[in-house]
Amino acid sequence: MKTIFLTLTLICISTMSFAQNKNARVSLEVDGVCMMCKNRIEKASLKTKGVKSAVWNVDTHELWLIFDENKTDLLSIQKNIAGVGHDTKELKATDEAYNSVHPCCKYREDEVVKEHN
């Protein structure tokens, strides 16, 4: 009985490890307003181990990612993005991180957003 349980457990673990995608493709919304924001968001994403590609669109605020699910997950990537001062739908950057961005990148302020339109 013990052997059967151990065998089933090993089969389940190996099946789950094969189920993860080495080239997961995902997009998420990230707040920002300019090319400096683009650079900061993409760098923070690529700094996450397992992220292969990160492209943020200034106009749509959409970040397209390709990453290895065996090495990272979406939450870890979003934490790095929030850590450099940019909000996602799931995570908001701390006030300290937000205040560290360049004054022209203050996407929470209406005047700055209007200047970039």
N, CA, C and O atoms as CSV, one atom per row, in Angstrom:
chain,resi,resn,atom,element,x,y,z
A,1,MET,N,N,0.825,-1.195,0.000
A,1,MET,CA,C,0.000,0.000,0.000
A,1,MET,C,C,0.871,1.261,0.000
A,1,MET,O,O,0.598,2.221,-0.720
A,2,LYS,N,N,1.905,1.237,0.809
A,2,LYS,CA,C,2.812,2.365,0.900
A,2,LYS,C,C,3.509,2.599,-0.451
A,2,LYS,O,O,3.692,3.742,-0.870
A,3,THR,N,N,3.887,1.531,-1.109
A,3,THR,CA,C,4.558,1.618,-2.401
A,3,THR,C,C,3.630,2.188,-3.467
A,3,THR,O,O,4.059,2.988,-4.298
A,4,ILE,N,N,2.383,1.791,-3.451
A,4,ILE,CA,C,1.409,2.301,-4.417
A,4,ILE,C,C,1.207,3.797,-4.225
A,4,ILE,O,O,1.177,4.558,-5.192
A,5,PHE,N,N,1.070,4.209,-2.980
A,5,PHE,CA,C,0.890,5.630,-2.680
A,5,PHE,C,C,2.095,6.440,-3.140
A,5,PHE,O,O,1.943,7.501,-3.745
A,6,LEU,N,N,3.292,5.937,-2.852
A,6,LEU,CA,C,4.515,6.628,-3.246
A,6,LEU,C,C,4.622,6.715,-4.770
A,6,LEU,O,O,5.020,7.752,-5.302
A,7,THR,N,N,4.278,5.657,-5.462
A,7,THR,CA,C,4.313,5.645,-6.925
A,7,THR,C,C,3.340,6.652,-7.514
A,7,THR,O,O,3.692,7.401,-8.425
A,8,LEU,N,N,2.115,6.673,-6.997
A,8,LEU,CA,C,1.120,7.634,-7.481
A,8,LEU,C,C,1.551,9.073,-7.219
A,8,LEU,O,O,1.329,9.954,-8.050
A,9,THR,N,N,2.157,9.304,-6.082
A,9,THR,CA,C,2.640,10.641,-5.751
A,9,THR,C,C,3.728,11.080,-6.729
A,9,THR,O,O,3.713,12.216,-7.204
A,10,LEU,N,N,4.662,10.195,-7.027
A,10,LEU,CA,C,5.731,10.524,-7.974
A,10,LEU,C,C,5.185,10.768,-9.376
A,10,LEU,O,O,5.676,11.650,-10.081
A,11,ILE,N,N,4.196,10.016,-9.784
A,11,ILE,CA,C,3.579,10.218,-11.096
A,11,ILE,C,C,2.909,11.590,-11.162
A,11,ILE,O,O,3.034,12.301,-12.159
A,12,CYS,N,N,2.202,11.954,-10.103
A,12,CYS,CA,C,1.530,13.264,-10.079
A,12,CYS,C,C,2.545,14.406,-10.138
A,12,CYS,O,O,2.340,15.378,-10.865
A,13,ILE,N,N,3.619,14.298,-9.389
A,13,ILE,CA,C,4.645,15.347,-9.367
A,13,ILE,C,C,5.299,15.478,-10.728
A,13,ILE,O,O,5.498,16.592,-11.213
A,14,SER,N,N,5.637,14.356,-11.355
A,14,SER,CA,C,6.281,14.432,-12.667
A,14,SER,C,C,5.330,14.964,-13.722
A,14,SER,O,O,5.766,15.671,-14.632
A,15,THR,N,N,4.047,14.648,-13.632
A,15,THR,CA,C,3.063,15.158,-14.586
A,15,THR,C,C,2.934,16.666,-14.447
A,15,THR,O,O,2.859,17.371,-15.454
A,16,MET,N,N,2.906,17.173,-13.229
A,16,MET,CA,C,2.786,18.617,-13.016
A,16,MET,C,C,4.014,19.361,-13.529
A,16,MET,O,O,3.884,20.462,-14.063
A,17,SER,N,N,5.195,18.784,-13.377
A,17,SER,CA,C,6.394,19.477,-13.841
A,17,SER,C,C,6.442,19.547,-15.360
A,17,SER,O,O,6.976,20.507,-15.915
A,18,PHE,N,N,5.893,18.546,-16.042
A,18,PHE,CA,C,5.852,18.584,-17.496
A,18,PHE,C,C,4.753,19.506,-18.002
A,18,PHE,O,O,4.805,19.939,-19.153
A,19,ALA,N,N,3.773,19.815,-17.187
A,19,ALA,CA,C,2.640,20.635,-17.613
A,19,ALA,C,C,3.015,22.112,-17.728
A,19,ALA,O,O,2.294,22.876,-18.370
A,20,GLN,N,N,4.117,22.527,-17.125
A,20,GLN,CA,C,4.501,23.928,-17.171
A,20,GLN,C,C,5.119,24.274,-18.517
A,20,GLN,O,O,5.822,23.466,-19.123
A,21,ASN,N,N,4.846,25.467,-18.961
A,21,ASN,CA,C,5.225,25.921,-20.281
A,21,ASN,C,C,6.555,26.668,-20.232
A,21,ASN,O,O,6.727,27.581,-19.423
A,22,LYS,N,N,7.491,26.285,-21.092
A,22,LYS,CA,C,8.780,26.970,-21.138
A,22,LYS,C,C,8.717,28.272,-21.929
A,22,LYS,O,O,9.624,29.100,-21.839
A,23,ASN,N,N,7.659,28.452,-22.696
A,23,ASN,CA,C,7.478,29.685,-23.463
A,23,ASN,C,C,6.067,30.216,-23.279
A,23,ASN,O,O,5.332,30.411,-24.246
A,24,ALA,N,N,5.700,30.446,-22.024
A,24,ALA,CA,C,4.375,30.991,-21.736
A,24,ALA,C,C,4.296,32.406,-22.295
A,24,ALA,O,O,5.213,33.209,-22.121
A,25,ARG,N,N,3.200,32.695,-22.961
A,25,ARG,CA,C,2.980,34.025,-23.541
A,25,ARG,C,C,1.775,34.646,-22.843
A,25,ARG,O,O,0.696,34.059,-22.760
A,26,VAL,N,N,2.002,35.841,-22.352
A,26,VAL,CA,C,0.959,36.499,-21.576
A,26,VAL,C,C,1.053,37.994,-21.784
A,26,VAL,O,O,2.129,38.517,-22.075
A,27,SER,N,N,-0.057,38.684,-21.639
A,27,SER,CA,C,-0.015,40.142,-21.664
A,27,SER,C,C,-0.720,40.654,-20.418
A,27,SER,O,O,-1.651,40.032,-19.905
A,28,LEU,N,N,-0.256,41.796,-19.948
A,28,LEU,CA,C,-0.899,42.423,-18.794
A,28,LEU,C,C,-0.788,43.925,-18.917
A,28,LEU,O,O,0.076,44.446,-19.622
A,29,GLU,N,N,-1.663,44.602,-18.231
A,29,GLU,CA,C,-1.690,46.062,-18.270
A,29,GLU,C,C,-0.755,46.621,-17.208
A,29,GLU,O,O,-0.804,46.226,-16.043
A,30,VAL,N,N,0.103,47.556,-17.634
A,30,VAL,CA,C,1.043,48.214,-16.722
A,30,VAL,C,C,0.933,49.707,-16.966
A,30,VAL,O,O,0.985,50.155,-18.111
A,31,ASP,N,N,0.779,50.487,-15.892
A,31,ASP,CA,C,0.646,51.935,-16.016
A,31,ASP,C,C,1.992,52.600,-16.266
A,31,ASP,O,O,3.011,52.227,-15.685
A,32,GLY,N,N,1.964,53.598,-17.148
A,32,GLY,CA,C,3.133,54.383,-17.494
A,32,GLY,C,C,2.736,55.371,-18.571
A,32,GLY,O,O,1.622,55.303,-19.090
A,33,VAL,N,N,3.645,56.309,-18.926
A,33,VAL,CA,C,3.260,57.350,-19.884
A,33,VAL,C,C,4.283,57.644,-20.976
A,33,VAL,O,O,3.948,58.323,-21.946
A,34,CYS,N,N,5.510,57.161,-20.856
A,34,CYS,CA,C,6.523,57.604,-21.809
A,34,CYS,C,C,7.550,56.525,-22.111
A,34,CYS,O,O,7.457,55.399,-21.622
A,35,MET,N,N,8.528,56.891,-22.924
A,35,MET,CA,C,9.573,55.947,-23.306
A,35,MET,C,C,10.491,55.608,-22.130
A,35,MET,O,O,11.045,54.509,-22.079
A,36,MET,N,N,10.658,56.534,-21.191
A,36,MET,CA,C,11.440,56.204,-19.997
A,36,MET,C,C,10.710,55.138,-19.187
A,36,MET,O,O,11.336,54.237,-18.629
A,37,CYS,N,N,9.386,55.243,-19.124
A,37,CYS,CA,C,8.581,54.226,-18.441
A,37,CYS,C,C,8.752,52.879,-19.146
A,37,CYS,O,O,8.931,51.846,-18.500
A,38,LYS,N,N,8.693,52.907,-20.481
A,38,LYS,CA,C,8.847,51.692,-21.283
A,38,LYS,C,C,10.159,50.995,-20.934
A,38,LYS,O,O,10.190,49.789,-20.692
A,39,ASN,N,N,11.227,51.762,-20.913
A,39,ASN,CA,C,12.546,51.207,-20.607
A,39,ASN,C,C,12.574,50.597,-19.203
A,39,ASN,O,O,13.092,49.497,-19.010
A,40,ARG,N,N,12.017,51.313,-18.230
A,40,ARG,CA,C,12.020,50.862,-16.835
A,40,ARG,C,C,11.188,49.589,-16.671
A,40,ARG,O,O,11.615,48.656,-15.991
A,41,ILE,N,N,10.007,49.545,-17.285
A,41,ILE,CA,C,9.102,48.389,-17.184
A,41,ILE,C,C,9.729,47.160,-17.834
A,41,ILE,O,O,9.713,46.069,-17.263
A,42,GLU,N,N,10.279,47.344,-19.024
A,42,GLU,CA,C,10.887,46.212,-19.730
A,42,GLU,C,C,12.115,45.690,-18.995
A,42,GLU,O,O,12.312,44.478,-18.901
A,43,LYS,N,N,12.947,46.597,-18.470
A,43,LYS,CA,C,14.136,46.179,-17.720
A,43,LYS,C,C,13.753,45.402,-16.462
A,43,LYS,O,O,14.361,44.376,-16.155
A,44,ALA,N,N,12.748,45.888,-15.736
A,44,ALA,CA,C,12.310,45.209,-14.515
A,44,ALA,C,C,11.776,43.817,-14.833
A,44,ALA,O,O,11.997,42.871,-14.078
A,45,SER,N,N,11.078,43.700,-15.949
A,45,SER,CA,C,10.544,42.399,-16.356
A,45,SER,C,C,11.669,41.451,-16.722
A,45,SER,O,O,11.696,40.306,-16.271
A,46,LEU,N,N,12.598,41.926,-17.537
A,46,LEU,CA,C,13.697,41.083,-18.000
A,46,LEU,C,C,14.665,40.715,-16.884
A,46,LEU,O,O,15.393,39.728,-16.987
A,47,LYS,N,N,14.671,41.504,-15.825
A,47,LYS,CA,C,15.519,41.219,-14.670
A,47,LYS,C,C,15.020,39.981,-13.910
A,47,LYS,O,O,15.771,39.366,-13.153
A,48,THR,N,N,13.775,39.629,-14.114
A,48,THR,CA,C,13.192,38.460,-13.463
A,48,THR,C,C,13.719,37.210,-14.145
A,48,THR,O,O,13.589,37.057,-15.359
A,49,LYS,N,N,14.314,36.315,-13.364
A,49,LYS,CA,C,14.858,35.080,-13.916
A,49,LYS,C,C,13.750,34.297,-14.617
A,49,LYS,O,O,12.689,34.051,-14.045
A,50,GLY,N,N,14.012,33.913,-15.854
A,50,GLY,CA,C,13.048,33.131,-16.616
A,50,GLY,C,C,12.288,33.931,-17.650
A,50,GLY,O,O,11.633,33.351,-18.516
A,51,VAL,N,N,12.359,35.264,-17.582
A,51,VAL,CA,C,11.679,36.096,-18.578
A,51,VAL,C,C,12.575,36.192,-19.806
A,51,VAL,O,O,13.734,36.597,-19.720
A,52,LYS,N,N,12.016,35.811,-20.944
A,52,LYS,CA,C,12.779,35.786,-22.194
A,52,LYS,C,C,12.537,37.027,-23.044
A,52,LYS,O,O,13.428,37.477,-23.765
A,53,SER,N,N,11.332,37.576,-22.956
A,53,SER,CA,C,10.992,38.741,-23.766
A,53,SER,C,C,9.978,39.594,-23.017
A,53,SER,O,O,9.075,39.075,-22.359
A,54,ALA,N,N,10.140,40.915,-23.126
A,54,ALA,CA,C,9.205,41.855,-22.507
A,54,ALA,C,C,9.110,43.082,-23.408
A,54,ALA,O,O,10.106,43.767,-23.646
A,55,VAL,N,N,7.907,43.353,-23.905
A,55,VAL,CA,C,7.693,44.512,-24.772
A,55,VAL,C,C,6.458,45.250,-24.275
A,55,VAL,O,O,5.359,44.695,-24.253
A,56,TRP,N,N,6.645,46.515,-23.873
A,56,TRP,CA,C,5.546,47.335,-23.357
A,56,TRP,C,C,5.169,48.378,-24.400
A,56,TRP,O,O,6.041,49.027,-24.977
A,57,ASN,N,N,3.876,48.539,-24.641
A,57,ASN,CA,C,3.369,49.499,-25.608
A,57,ASN,C,C,2.922,50.761,-24.866
A,57,ASN,O,O,2.053,50.701,-23.996
A,58,VAL,N,N,3.518,51.895,-25.214
A,58,VAL,CA,C,3.229,53.173,-24.552
A,58,VAL,C,C,1.760,53.567,-24.724
A,58,VAL,O,O,1.143,54.071,-23.786
A,59,ASP,N,N,1.198,53.342,-25.909
A,59,ASP,CA,C,-0.175,53.777,-26.184
A,59,ASP,C,C,-1.234,52.902,-25.514
A,59,ASP,O,O,-2.226,53.416,-24.998
A,60,THR,N,N,-1.033,51.599,-25.521
A,60,THR,CA,C,-2.056,50.680,-24.985
A,60,THR,C,C,-1.789,50.272,-23.537
A,60,THR,O,O,-2.673,49.732,-22.873
A,61,HIS,N,N,-0.581,50.526,-23.048
A,61,HIS,CA,C,-0.141,50.144,-21.699
A,61,HIS,C,C,-0.106,48.620,-21.522
A,61,HIS,O,O,-0.177,48.113,-20.403
A,62,GLU,N,N,0.003,47.918,-22.620
A,62,GLU,CA,C,0.012,46.460,-22.591
A,62,GLU,C,C,1.457,45.951,-22.640
A,62,GLU,O,O,2.247,46.344,-23.499
A,63,LEU,N,N,1.772,45.069,-21.695
A,63,LEU,CA,C,3.088,44.437,-21.632
A,63,LEU,C,C,2.956,43.005,-22.121
A,63,LEU,O,O,2.208,42.213,-21.547
A,64,TRP,N,N,3.685,42.674,-23.186
A,64,TRP,CA,C,3.693,41.320,-23.727
A,64,TRP,C,C,4.925,40.607,-23.203
A,64,TRP,O,O,6.046,41.094,-23.349
A,65,LEU,N,N,4.707,39.444,-22.588
A,65,LEU,CA,C,5.790,38.689,-21.969
A,65,LEU,C,C,5.898,37.290,-22.555
A,65,LEU,O,O,4.895,36.678,-22.923
A,66,ILE,N,N,7.116,36.798,-22.635
A,66,ILE,CA,C,7.383,35.386,-22.878
A,66,ILE,C,C,8.296,34.966,-21.735
A,66,ILE,O,O,9.355,35.560,-21.528
A,67,PHE,N,N,7.882,33.936,-20.990
A,67,PHE,CA,C,8.682,33.511,-19.849
A,67,PHE,C,C,8.549,32.013,-19.614
A,67,PHE,O,O,7.604,31.375,-20.079
A,68,ASP,N,N,9.505,31.473,-18.889
A,68,ASP,CA,C,9.568,30.057,-18.554
A,68,ASP,C,C,8.851,29.853,-17.214
A,68,ASP,O,O,9.313,30.325,-16.176
A,69,GLU,N,N,7.728,29.153,-17.252
A,69,GLU,CA,C,6.950,28.924,-16.029
A,69,GLU,C,C,7.671,28.014,-15.037
A,69,GLU,O,O,7.276,27.938,-13.874
A,70,ASN,N,N,8.717,27.328,-15.480
A,70,ASN,CA,C,9.515,26.509,-14.564
A,70,ASN,C,C,10.429,27.371,-13.701
A,70,ASN,O,O,10.892,26.931,-12.648
A,71,LYS,N,N,10.687,28.598,-14.149
A,71,LYS,CA,C,11.623,29.476,-13.440
A,71,LYS,C,C,10.966,30.646,-12.730
A,71,LYS,O,O,11.517,31.163,-11.758
A,72,THR,N,N,9.801,31.073,-13.194
A,72,THR,CA,C,9.139,32.232,-12.576
A,72,THR,C,C,7.640,32.155,-12.801
A,72,THR,O,O,7.141,31.259,-13.482
A,73,ASP,N,N,6.942,33.102,-12.222
A,73,ASP,CA,C,5.496,33.199,-12.426
A,73,ASP,C,C,5.116,34.663,-12.610
A,73,ASP,O,O,5.928,35.564,-12.399
A,74,LEU,N,N,3.896,34.873,-12.998
A,74,LEU,CA,C,3.429,36.221,-13.307
A,74,LEU,C,C,3.499,37.144,-12.090
A,74,LEU,O,O,3.817,38.325,-12.230
A,75,LEU,N,N,3.212,36.628,-10.922
A,75,LEU,CA,C,3.249,37.451,-9.714
A,75,LEU,C,C,4.659,37.967,-9.435
A,75,LEU,O,O,4.823,39.123,-9.045
A,76,SER,N,N,5.668,37.139,-9.626
A,76,SER,CA,C,7.055,37.574,-9.414
A,76,SER,C,C,7.435,38.683,-10.379
A,76,SER,O,O,8.116,39.635,-9.998
A,77,ILE,N,N,7.003,38.565,-11.619
A,77,ILE,CA,C,7.287,39.590,-12.617
A,77,ILE,C,C,6.603,40.895,-12.213
A,77,ILE,O,O,7.206,41.967,-12.279
A,78,GLN,N,N,5.344,40.798,-11.796
A,78,GLN,CA,C,4.602,41.996,-11.392
A,78,GLN,C,C,5.216,42.647,-10.160
A,78,GLN,O,O,5.189,43.872,-10.041
A,79,LYS,N,N,5.764,41.867,-9.250
A,79,LYS,CA,C,6.433,42.429,-8.073
A,79,LYS,C,C,7.646,43.250,-8.481
A,79,LYS,O,O,7.889,44.317,-7.917
A,80,ASN,N,N,8.413,42.764,-9.459
A,80,ASN,CA,C,9.571,43.531,-9.937
A,80,ASN,C,C,9.143,44.824,-10.623
A,80,ASN,O,O,9.793,45.859,-10.478
A,81,ILE,N,N,8.050,44.754,-11.366
A,81,ILE,CA,C,7.536,45.958,-12.039
A,81,ILE,C,C,7.060,46.976,-11.002
A,81,ILE,O,O,7.367,48.163,-11.108
A,82,ALA,N,N,6.316,46.513,-10.009
A,82,ALA,CA,C,5.846,47.402,-8.938
A,82,ALA,C,C,7.033,47.953,-8.144
A,82,ALA,O,O,6.984,49.077,-7.644
A,83,GLY,N,N,8.078,47.169,-8.036
A,83,GLY,CA,C,9.269,47.595,-7.311
A,83,GLY,C,C,9.986,48.777,-7.933
A,83,GLY,O,O,10.699,49.508,-7.245
A,84,VAL,N,N,9.797,48.971,-9.250
A,84,VAL,CA,C,10.419,50.126,-9.911
A,84,VAL,C,C,9.432,51.279,-10.086
A,84,VAL,O,O,9.745,52.277,-10.735
A,85,GLY,N,N,8.227,51.136,-9.498
A,85,GLY,CA,C,7.295,52.269,-9.456
A,85,GLY,C,C,6.115,52.223,-10.402
A,85,GLY,O,O,5.459,53.247,-10.597
A,86,HIS,N,N,5.816,51.078,-11.000
A,86,HIS,CA,C,4.709,51.003,-11.955
A,86,HIS,C,C,3.630,50.046,-11.472
A,86,HIS,O,O,3.917,48.943,-11.008
A,87,ASP,N,N,2.380,50.491,-11.591
A,87,ASP,CA,C,1.229,49.690,-11.154
A,87,ASP,C,C,0.811,48.703,-12.243
A,87,ASP,O,O,0.930,48.981,-13.436
A,88,THR,N,N,0.322,47.549,-11.803
A,88,THR,CA,C,-0.371,46.618,-12.680
A,88,THR,C,C,-1.790,46.515,-12.137
A,88,THR,O,O,-2.096,47.107,-11.102
A,89,LYS,N,N,-2.655,45.778,-12.813
A,89,LYS,CA,C,-4.022,45.639,-12.300
A,89,LYS,C,C,-4.034,44.899,-10.968
A,89,LYS,O,O,-4.872,45.180,-10.111
A,90,GLU,N,N,-3.109,43.956,-10.788
A,90,GLU,CA,C,-3.089,43.144,-9.578
A,90,GLU,C,C,-2.247,43.746,-8.450
A,90,GLU,O,O,-2.556,43.551,-7.275
A,91,LEU,N,N,-1.189,44.473,-8.801
A,91,LEU,CA,C,-0.279,45.019,-7.791
A,91,LEU,C,C,-0.072,46.514,-7.994
A,91,LEU,O,O,0.132,46.982,-9.114
A,92,LYS,N,N,-0.128,47.240,-6.911
A,92,LYS,CA,C,0.130,48.677,-6.950
A,92,LYS,C,C,1.515,48.935,-6.364
A,92,LYS,O,O,1.876,48.371,-5.332
A,93,ALA,N,N,2.278,49.783,-7.024
A,93,ALA,CA,C,3.604,50.150,-6.529
A,93,ALA,C,C,3.464,50.913,-5.214
A,93,ALA,O,O,2.499,51.650,-5.016
A,94,THR,N,N,4.418,50.734,-4.335
A,94,THR,CA,C,4.408,51.493,-3.085
A,94,THR,C,C,4.615,52.968,-3.400
A,94,THR,O,O,5.134,53.319,-4.460
A,95,ASP,N,N,4.211,53.821,-2.481
A,95,ASP,CA,C,4.412,55.258,-2.674
A,95,ASP,C,C,5.895,55.579,-2.821
A,95,ASP,O,O,6.273,56.440,-3.616
A,96,GLU,N,N,6.728,54.891,-2.059
A,96,GLU,CA,C,8.174,55.106,-2.137
A,96,GLU,C,C,8.704,54.756,-3.531
A,96,GLU,O,O,9.492,55.509,-4.103
A,97,ALA,N,N,8.274,53.617,-4.073
A,97,ALA,CA,C,8.719,53.214,-5.413
A,97,ALA,C,C,8.178,54.181,-6.464
A,97,ALA,O,O,8.905,54.584,-7.371
A,98,TYR,N,N,6.904,54.553,-6.343
A,98,TYR,CA,C,6.303,55.488,-7.303
A,98,TYR,C,C,7.013,56.838,-7.279
A,98,TYR,O,O,7.272,57.420,-8.332
A,99,ASN,N,N,7.324,57.334,-6.099
A,99,ASN,CA,C,7.981,58.638,-5.974
A,99,ASN,C,C,9.415,58.625,-6.488
A,99,ASN,O,O,10.004,59.685,-6.699
A,100,SER,N,N,9.988,57.432,-6.693
A,100,SER,CA,C,11.361,57.347,-7.197
A,100,SER,C,C,11.442,57.510,-8.716
A,100,SER,O,O,12.537,57.681,-9.251
A,101,VAL,N,N,10.307,57.460,-9.424
A,101,VAL,CA,C,10.341,57.609,-10.881
A,101,VAL,C,C,10.536,59.086,-11.238
A,101,VAL,O,O,10.250,59.975,-10.436
A,102,HIS,N,N,11.017,59.324,-12.433
A,102,HIS,CA,C,11.258,60.678,-12.929
A,102,HIS,C,C,9.949,61.469,-12.903
A,102,HIS,O,O,8.885,60.887,-13.116
A,103,PRO,N,N,9.998,62.785,-12.648
A,103,PRO,CA,C,8.771,63.585,-12.599
A,103,PRO,C,C,7.897,63.496,-13.850
A,103,PRO,O,O,6.675,63.616,-13.756
A,104,CYS,N,N,8.503,63.288,-15.019
A,104,CYS,CA,C,7.689,63.192,-16.240
A,104,CYS,C,C,6.982,61.835,-16.334
A,104,CYS,O,O,6.142,61.638,-17.211
A,105,CYS,N,N,7.311,60.909,-15.447
A,105,CYS,CA,C,6.737,59.559,-15.472
A,105,CYS,C,C,5.637,59.372,-14.424
A,105,CYS,O,O,5.197,58.244,-14.203
A,106,LYS,N,N,5.195,60.420,-13.789
A,106,LYS,CA,C,4.188,60.325,-12.722
A,106,LYS,C,C,2.801,60.088,-13.327
A,106,LYS,O,O,1.987,61.007,-13.423
A,107,TYR,N,N,2.553,58.861,-13.724
A,107,TYR,CA,C,1.330,58.475,-14.434
A,107,TYR,C,C,0.069,58.584,-13.582
A,107,TYR,O,O,-1.032,58.517,-14.127
A,108,ARG,N,N,0.187,58.745,-12.296
A,108,ARG,CA,C,-0.989,58.897,-11.427
A,108,ARG,C,C,-1.489,60.340,-11.399
A,108,ARG,O,O,-2.579,60.609,-10.895
A,109,GLU,N,N,-0.701,61.265,-11.937
A,109,GLU,CA,C,-1.060,62.683,-11.925
A,109,GLU,C,C,-1.665,63.079,-13.264
A,109,GLU,O,O,-1.065,62.856,-14.315
A,110,ASP,N,N,-2.851,63.664,-13.221
A,110,ASP,CA,C,-3.586,64.018,-14.439
A,110,ASP,C,C,-2.814,64.967,-15.346
A,110,ASP,O,O,-2.860,64.824,-16.568
A,111,GLU,N,N,-2.102,65.935,-14.767
A,111,GLU,CA,C,-1.374,66.910,-15.584
A,111,GLU,C,C,-0.294,66.212,-16.416
A,111,GLU,O,O,-0.107,66.533,-17.590
A,112,VAL,N,N,0.399,65.280,-15.819
A,112,VAL,CA,C,1.472,64.567,-16.516
A,112,VAL,C,C,0.885,63.723,-17.646
A,112,VAL,O,O,1.439,63.684,-18.745
A,113,VAL,N,N,-0.218,63.057,-17.383
A,113,VAL,CA,C,-0.867,62.229,-18.414
A,113,VAL,C,C,-1.322,63.099,-19.580
A,113,VAL,O,O,-1.166,62.720,-20.740
A,114,LYS,N,N,-1.886,64.267,-19.270
A,114,LYS,CA,C,-2.344,65.186,-20.336
A,114,LYS,C,C,-1.176,65.665,-21.190
A,114,LYS,O,O,-1.316,65.801,-22.405
A,115,GLU,N,N,-0.018,65.925,-20.566
A,115,GLU,CA,C,1.165,66.381,-21.297
A,115,GLU,C,C,1.643,65.333,-22.297
A,115,GLU,O,O,2.207,65.690,-23.332
A,116,HIS,N,N,1.433,64.064,-22.015
A,116,HIS,CA,C,1.918,62.995,-22.875
A,116,HIS,C,C,0.915,62.611,-23.966
A,116,HIS,O,O,1.224,61.772,-24.813
A,117,ASN,N,N,-0.259,63.199,-23.960
A,117,ASN,CA,C,-1.258,62.865,-25.009
A,117,ASN,C,C,-1.108,63.722,-26.225
A,117,ASN,O,O,-1.863,63.568,-27.185
